[in-house]
Amino acid sequence: MATTLPLQQQRLFDKLARDFDAREYAKGLRTADSILSVVPNHADTLALKGLTLHHMGRKEEGREIIESALGFNDTSTVVWHSLGMCHRADDNHVEALHAFQKAHEYGPSNVNVLRDISSICVQLREWEQFVDVRRKMVTLRPGVRANWIALSCGHRMLGNKELAAAVIDVMTTIMEAGDNRAEKSEVRLYQVELELACNAPARALDLLKKHSQEIIDEYEKASLRAKTHALLGQKVEAEKWYMELITRGMAEADCVAAIAQLRKIPLDAARRPKRDVDKYLELLKQVQEVNPKSNYAKRQVLECVPIEQFRDQLREYAGMFIVKTIPSLFSVLKSLYQCPDRTQHIGEVFHQWEEELMAGDFSSFGGKKDPTFILWVWMYLASHYCRIREFGRALEYIGRAIDHTPTFDLLYLMKAKIQAKNNQLDEAAKTADMARRLDLQDKYLNGKAAKYFFRANKIREGEALMQMFYKTTEVPDDTYLTALESQCAWYEREVGDAYYRMGDYISALSNYLMCESHHQRNHNELSEFHNYVFRRCTMRAWFNVIACDDNLEENKFFQKLCPRIVRTYMKIHEEGEEAVRAKYAPRPEVGKYSDVEEGKRIGNLRRTFYLHNVDISDPLKKAGRYLQASLLHNALSSEVHLLAVEFYTMCRMPFLVARELLILAKLKCPSTNELVTQFENNLFREMASSMDPRVESIIKETLTTALEKLN
């Protein structure tokens, strides 16, 4: 039953609510105690006191007080809302939604409760309920722009694009699109995107023309203008707008690909022409005419120019990098190594430059004499031979470069890279450390040196280097905790690899599985973000955030980890759980604390970020999930399908092994023939006697097809 507060205590209760909103929890606690000293059974005050304690870290005590408040008044909106906020703070979104719904039941016009329900609905992807709640909020407060935007976003998530567009249209007729230029621009761009999603490019074009002055994002405005013209079949206008973007140096790769599509020039995954090379080269020529500084067009020419013209084009393109001493030349030319003829010409061009420079001929570089030119040529030759796996010659050339300029840190990094690829891991770590010592203030060099120490299985040395550039941690010298807090993906992967090589598979898994832990933590933290989006009109970016949040398997860092996780689980299955646990070496506790409370706090921090007690039971079943994710998103990768053959062989699944062998044959994997023979002589022969004849027939037919594909 509700208890009414005296006037003085009511004023204190209002102050308590303000203190909580201002996060002045100590003040709020004193205010709550003042009220309860007069009215000890006031449920709403008890609820806010419990919520305050919960936010002060005294979670159990706070929740007990809120639950006791329910005993005094189980129809209080404040009590149920407070309980929901506790559950939300603990990332228990299902229970939070239930509590918020109860709060809404007893306070149907409470906008704060409705706003919290909508936020939880986004977290749980309950879009129908989200739309229902936002519709109520529009009814209660039709003058609030955020309610209309949220309602439109909800309809779009449900696939009701026309309704989403209609909601925004109504909003813009009864109020301003935004409070400032940025907000107005975002709303107008969102309207255009909705019209395009509704397959109404004519309406989208009208909006772009009508609100051109309001849209301040010039790239998006021009890009959407080009798309609308293309959808309307106005190819000349579309090309004009794409060329306008290229002239400004914006998204050249996307614009060139879009123009190629308009001209019906098919491109492959790397955006190289499958045919009509002359047409594509003509397009690149036009791009260079409108933007002579377009580095992308010059680089793309190297991908498709006839081989007899390749050498001259390469000399012109790469010469600029050497004259300007731009190190990225080493990575820029990487894709050219897929073609053996172009690879050979690259080596010949750089050797020719070496001969010219050694003879004192600088004509290829504008006639300007510069002693660093030969240094960069040697550096590239070292990179060239590293790429074609002639490590002896690569080390020879990088040695010449170091002798020429022994104080250039990038030379040592390149030498470390060559040594690592040549499996000289200890030497690579020492060389990378020499690069680091040349500039102790360079975080990039420090990180590279740490990475090579990890690859040499020297985890403690690598972490000591990382600690030099980390902020002062809450736990002194605990690099592991600091790296986990900062979600350093390469660190977790490299340390996991080191533990895998050392045979500590539990420690390896605890690092590999961190990616999912980070993803879940990021997901939970988004609950405070959604309402801000609708207030600030940043909904276009919000859709991308939701898509990334929903698609962990597409995350490139997760994809790098999937094969590693599969191999680790396979090793656990191979060696047995008992043997694997015997090899596990837990990390030692860092830091001793005389203060008991501080020790508890650090313990909680470690429990939050560390993965303790990794479950290694039924390893093949667990590995299967990661293998499927890898196969789904890397269908053209021979390495992934080779891993699948190994995995399904271990699982004794001959039908799936045969399927993977057929895929490898289609991908022209060199080892397919040998794998087919091994499969026929081992697993298939062992299981043939107990196999259904129909399955046996299909497997034989599949293997025959695979062998035919290889010939």
N, C-alpha and C positions, 0 to 999 in steps of 0.2 A: 504494500500500500504506500502511495506517495506521501511524503512528509513535507509540509510547507515550511519554508525558512522564515524567521523573523527578518525585518527589513535590513538590519545591520548585517546579518549573516548572508542575506541575499547579495548585498553589495560585495561582501568578501568572496562569495562564490563567483561573481562576475570577474573579480580580480584574479581568482584562481584560474579561470579559463584563459584570461589574458596572459598570465604568467606561463601557463603551459604552451600557449601558441608562440610566446617569445622564447621558449626553451630555457626559462629561468626556473629550473626544477627545484632548487633549494628554497627559493622564495615561495613557490607554489606549495611545497610540502608544509612550510610553516603556516601558510594561509589555510590549508586544508585542516591542519590540526586545530587551528583557532576555531573554525566552524564546528568541527566534531566535538570540541570541548563543551559546546553549548547544545548541539543537536547530534548526538553520537550515532544515531541510526539513519542519518540522511544518505540515501542510496547514491544519489548523483555525486555528492562530495566524496563518498567512499570510492566510487568508480574513478573519479579524476585523481584521487590520491594514489590508488592502485596503478593507474596508467603512468603517473609521474614516477613512482618507484620503479616501474618496469623500464622506463626510459633512463633511469639512473643506474641500471644494471642489476637491480634487486628484483629479478624477474619473477621468481617463485612467490616471493612475498607480495608483490604487486598483483599477480593473478589471483592469489588467495583472497585478497581484499576485494577485488572486483567480483569474484564469485560469491563472497559473503554479501555484497551489495545486491546481487540478484535475489538473495533470500529475503531482503527487505522490500524490494520492489522489482518484480520480474517483468514489468510492463514499461520500464523506463527506457526511453530512447538513448539517453546519455550512457546508461550502464551497458546496454548492448553494443552501442557504438564504441565505447571504451574497450570492451572485450574484443571486438573485431579488430581494433587498432593494435591490441597486444598480439593477436594471432598474425596480423599482417607483418608486424615487426619481427616475428619469429619465422617469417616466410611460410606460414601455414595458410595458404590462400583459400583453400576449400573451407576451412573452419571460419576464416575471416569473412568470407562471403555469406556463410550461414548467419553469423552474428549481425552483419550489416543488414541482411534481409529482415531479421527480427527487429532491428532498430527502425527500419523503414516501415514495418508493419505498425509500430506504435507511434511513429512520427512521419506520416506520409508526405508532409510538405517540407521536411528538413533537407535543404539543398546539400549541406555538407555530407550527409549520409548518402544521398544519391550520387554525389561526386565520387565518394569512396567506393561505392558499389560499381560504378562504371570503370574505375581504375582496376579493380580486382577482376572484372569481367574481361578486360583486355589481357590481363596476366593469364587468365584461364582460357582465353580465346572463346568466351561465351558471347558471340557476336549478336545473337538474337536478343539476349537479355540486355546487352549493352545498348542496342538500338531502342529497346523499350524504355530503359532508364533515361536515356538522353532525350527521348520524346517527352517524357514527363518533365524533364528539366526545361525544355523549350516552352512547354505549356506554363510552367511556374514562373519562368523568367525569360520571356521572349526577347527582351532587350539585350541579353548577354550573347555576344558574338560567338564565344567559345562553345556554347550549347549547340548552335546551328552547325558549326564546323564539325564538332564531334559526331552529330547525328548524320551528317553527310559521309563522314569517314566510315561510320558503322555500316551504312547502306552499301558503300563501295566494297567493304570487306565481305558482305553477304552476296556480292555479285549484282546488286541492284544499282547499276551504274546510272541509268536514267533518273532514278529517284534521287541518287546522290547529287547529280547535276541540278535537279529541280530544287532541292533544298538550298543549295548555294545560290541559285538564282533568286529564290524568295528572300534569302538573307540580304543579298546586295540591293534588293529593291526597297527594303525597309530600314537599312542602316548603311553606314560607310563600310567599305570592304576591309578596312583596317584602321588602326590609330596612327600609323606612320607610313612612310613610303615603302619600307621593307615589307610590312605586313600586307599592304594593298597589293604589292607586286606578287607576293606569294599566293594570295587568294586568286588573283587573275590568272596566274600560271596554272593553278590547280583547276580552275574552271576550264581552261583550254585542254588540259590533260584529260579531264572527264569527258569532254565532247569528243576527243579523239578515241577514248575508250568506248564511247557509244557509237563509234563509226560514223561520226558526223563532222568530217573535216571542214565542210563549208561553214558550219556554225563556229568551229574553232578558229577559222581564218577571220571571220567577222569579229570575234572577240579580240584577236590579236591586233587587228587594225584599229578597233574602237578604243582599246585600252593601252595602246602602244606607249603613250606618255607615262602611264602609271607603272608599267613593267620596267624595273631598273636592272634586271639581270639580262644583260645584252646577249650573252651566249645562249641562254635558254630561249630568249625571244627569237633570235635568228634561227636556232635549231628547230624549234617548233614551227616556225614559219616555213622552213624548208620541208619539214615532214608533211605539213598540211597541203602544200602545193604538190608534193609527190603523190599523196593519196588522192588528190583531185585530178591526177593525170597531167598536171602542168609541169612537165619535166624541165623546160627551159627556165621557168621561174625557180623551181627547186634547186637546180644547179647554180643559179645566180646567188641564192642565199647560202648554199654550201661554200661557194667560192668566196663569198663575203667573209665567212668564218675563217677560211684558210688565209685570206689576206690579213686578218687580225692575228693569225698564229694560234687559233683556238681549235683544239681537237682535230688536228689535221688527219690523223689516221682514220677516225670515224667518218669524217667528211669525204675523204677519198674513197673509202669503202662504199659510202652511200651513193656517190656519183657513179662508181663502177656498177652498182646494182641498177641504177637508172639507165645506164647504157648497156645493160644486159651482159656485163663482163663477169663471169662466175669466178669467185675467189675461194681459196681453200681456208682451212682453219687459221693459217698463219697470214692470211690476207694476201696471198700470192695468186696471180691469175692461173686458172686451170687451162684456159685457152684464150684466144684473142689477145696474145701478148702485145702485138703492135698497137691495138686500141688502148691497152693499159699504159703502155709507154707514152703514147700521145697524151693521155690524161695527165700523167706525171709531168710531162713537158709543160702543159697548160698550167698546172699547179705551180711550177717553178717560175713561170712568167708572171703570175699574179702575186707570188710571194717568193722572190729570189732567195730569201733566207731560209726557206723551208728545208730543214735538215731531213725530215721524214721522206719527202719526195726523192731527194738525192740518194737516200739509203735504200728506198724501195727499188730504184733503178737497178741496183746491184743484184737484186733477187731474180730479176727476169730478163735483163739485157742479154742478147745473144753472146755466147761464150767468147767469140772473136773480138767483141767490143768490151768485154768485162775488164781486161787489164787496164785499158785507158781510163775507164770510169773509176776503177778502184784507186788508181794513182791520184786522180783528181780529188776523190772523196777522202781517202786516208791521209793524203798529204796535208790537208787542212788541219787534221787532228794533231799531226806531228809538229807543224809550224806553231800551233797554238798550245802545244803540250797538254792535250786533253786525255787523261787516262782512260776514259770510258770507251775508247776505240777497241780495247780488248774484249769488252762485252758486246759492243755494238755489232761487230762482225761475226758473232758466234753462230747465228743461224746459217751463214754461208757454208759452214763446214759440213752441212748435210749433203752437199754436192761435191763429189770427189774432184771433178774438173776445176771447180772454183777454188777448192782447197789448195790444189796444186798451184794455181795461178797466184794465190795469195802469198804462198811461200816464195815463188819466183820474183814477185814484185818487191818484196822486202829484202830479198837477197841482192837484187839489182841495186836497190837504194843503198844497201850496206857497201857494195863495191864502189858505187859512185862517191859516197861520203868518205870512205877510206882513201880514195884517190884525190880528195879535196874538191870534188865536183858537187856544188850546191845548187845546180841549175834546176833540179826537180822541186826545189823549195824556194823558188823566187830569187835565187842567187845570193841570198843573205847567208853569211857564214855564221853558224851557231854551233858550238861544240855539243849542245844538248841533243841535236838531231840524231846523232849516231846512238846516243843513249836510248832514245825512244824506239829506234829501229831494233836495237838489241833486245829491248824489253818485249817488243811485239814478237820478235822471232822466238824468244823464250816461251811466250804464251802460245805461239803457233805450234811449236814442237810438243808442248804439254798437251794441247788439244788432240794432236795426232798420236799421243802416247809414246813419243820418242824422248823419254825423260833424261837420258844422258846428254843429248844435244841441248835440251831445254836448260839443264843445269849449267852447261858450258856457256850459253849465251847470257844467262842471268848473272853468272860469275863475272863475265866481261863487263856487264853493266855496273856491277857493284865495285869492281876495281876502278872503273871510270869515275863514279860518284859514290863513294862509300857512305855519304851522309844522307842519302835519299831513302826515306823509310819505306816507300812503296816497293822498292826493289827487294827488300827483305821479306815483305809480305808475299810477293810473287814467288820468291824462292821457297818460302814455307809451303805455299800451295802446291808447288811442283813436288817437293819432298813428301808431302802428305799423300798426293796421288800416287807416288812411287812407293808408298807404304813405309816411308822413313819418318814415323810419327814422332819419335823423341827428338830427332834433328829438326823437324818442322816446328815443334814447340819452342826449342831454343832459338831458332831463327826468328820466329814471330816475336819472341821476347826481346830480341835485339832491336827489332823495329820499334817496339813499345818504348824502349829505353832512349831512343833518339828524340822522342817528344813525350815527356811524361804527363803533359797536359791534354793529350789527345785521347778522348774517350773511345773513338773508333779503333785506334790501334790497341788500346787496352782490351777491348772486347774481343778483337781478333786473336790476340795472344792468349786470352783465357780460353777461347774456343779450341785452339790447337792443343792447349794443355789437357782439356777434356778429351780430345781425340787420342791423346797419348795415355788415357786412363789416369791422369794425374788430377783428380777431382779437387783435392784440397788446395793445390797450387793455383788452379784456375779460379777457384772461389776467392782465394786471397787477392787475386788481381781484380776481380769484379768488385770486391768490397772497397777498393780504393776510390771508385767513382760513385758508389751508392751514398745516398743521404745517410745521416746518422740514424741508425735503426733503433727501433724500440727495444730490440734485443741485441746488445753489442756483439759483433763478430758473427751473427747468425745470417750469413749470406743466403742460405737456403730459404729461410723465412722471408727475407727481404725480396728475393727474386720471385717467390711465389706471390707475394703481395702485389708486385708490379706486373705480374702475368707475363714474365719474360719467356716467350715461347721457345726461342732458340736455346736458351739455357736449359729448360726442362728436357728438350729433345736431346741435346748433346750429353747431358748428365745421364739421362736414361740409356743412351747408346753406350756410354762408358760402363755403366753397371751391367748392361747386357753382355758386353765383351768380357767382363770380369766374372760372369756366371751368377751374379746376384739378380735373379729375375724378378723377385718381389720388389726390390728397390727400383729396378728398371720400370716395372709397371706403375709404381707409385708416382713416377715422373711422367710417363706417357699419358696416364689417365687424368693428369691435372688439367688438360685442355677441356674436358667435359665438366670438371669441377668449376673452372673459371667461367665457362659458358652458363652454367646454372646460377652462379653468383651474379653474373652480369644480368641474367634474366630477372632475378629477384630485385636487383637494384633499379630496374626499369619501372617498377610500380610507382615511383615518385615522379617519373618523367612524363607519363602520358598526358596528365592534365595540363602541364606546362605547354606541351605541343599545341593543344587546342587554343590556349590563351594567346600564344605568340605566333600562331598561323604558320608553323613549320611542318605542316602535315605531309608535304611532298617527301621530305626527308624521312618523316616518321614511317611511311610505308616501307621504305628501304630498311629501316631499323627492324621493323617487325619481320620482314622477309629474312633478314640475316639471323634474327633470333630464332626463327622457326626452322632454319636450314643449317644446322650444325654440320651435317655431312658434306655440305658444299664448301665449308671453310677450308682454305688451303692449308692451314696449320694442322687441322684435324686430318686432312687427307694424307699429309706427310707422316702422321703418326700411325694410321691404320695398318700398313704393312708391318711396322715395327711391333705393334700390339699383337698382331696375328702370330708373328714369328716367336714372340715371347711366350704366348700361351702354348704354342706347339712345343717349345722347349720344356715347358712345365709338364705337359702331357708325356713327353718322351722320358724325362728324368724321374717323374713321380713327385707328388706333393711333399712327402717326407724329406726327400733329398734336397728339394728346392728350399724348404724352410730351414734346413740345416746350414745352407749357404748364406742365409739372410743375415745381414749385419745392420741393425738399426742405427740411425744417426745418433751420435752422442748428444746429450742435453748440453746446450751452450748457455752459460750464465747461471750463477747461483744468487739467490735473492734472500736477504735476511728479513725483508718485509714480506709477511705471509700474503697480504693482499696483492702485492706486486707479483709474487710468484703465481698466484691464482690467475691473475690477469694474463700473464705471459702464457700460462698453460692453456687458457681459453683461446688465445690467439693461435697457438700451435694447433690446437684441436680444430680450429676453423680452417686453417690452410693446409695442414699436413694431411695426407691420406694414410690413415692408420689401418692396420688389419685388412690389407687387400685380399679380397676373396679369390682364391686360386682353385677352388673346387670346380669340377666339370670344365676344364680349360678349353676344350675344343668347341663346346657349345657357345662359350663366351666369345671365342675367336671368330666364330661364324658370322656374328653380327658385323664386326669390323671388316671382314673380308667382303661381305655383300656391299657395304658402303663403298669400299674401294673399287669393286668391280663396276658398280653403278655409275661412278663418276670418272672412271679411267678405262673405259671400254676399249680404247685403242692402244693401251699400254701393254706391251709384251711382258714386262716385269710383273705386273699384277696377275696376269693369267698364268705365268710360270709359278707364282706363289700359290695360286688356286689349285694347280695340278698337284703340287706338293701337299697342300692341305687336304684335298679330297682323297689323295692316296693314303694319307695318315688316317683319315676317317673311314677308309675302305668303302668309298662310294664310286664304283667303276663307271657308272653312267655319267656322273658329273665330270669325272676325269676325262672321259671321251669327248664330252662337250667342249671342255677347255682346250683339249688338243686340236679340235677342229678350228676353234677360234685362233689359236696360235698359228695354224697352217694358213688361215686366211690373212693373218698379219705378216706372213713370210718370216716367222721367227726361225733362225738358223738351227736351233737345237730341237726342233719339232720331231724330225725323223728319229733321232736318238731316243726321245721321250716316248714316242709311239712304240718303239721296240721294247723299251724297258717295261712299259705298261703291259704289253702283250705277254712278255716272258714272266712277269711277276704277278701283279694284282689280278689281272684278267684271267690268267691261267689258274690261279689259286681259287678264284670264286666262280669259275665257269660251271663247275659240276653242280653247284647249289643254286644256280641262277635260272630264272624263268627264261625259257627258250626265246620268247618274244623280245625280252630285254637283251639277251645275248645277240640276237640277230640285228637289233638296232645299233648296238655298240660296234659290231663288226662293220656294218654299213657306214657308220660315222667315221671309223678309222680309215676305211677305204677312201671315203670322200676326202679326208684330211690329207692322205698321201697323194691323191690326185691333185689337190690344190698346190702341193709343193712342187709338182713337176711342170 
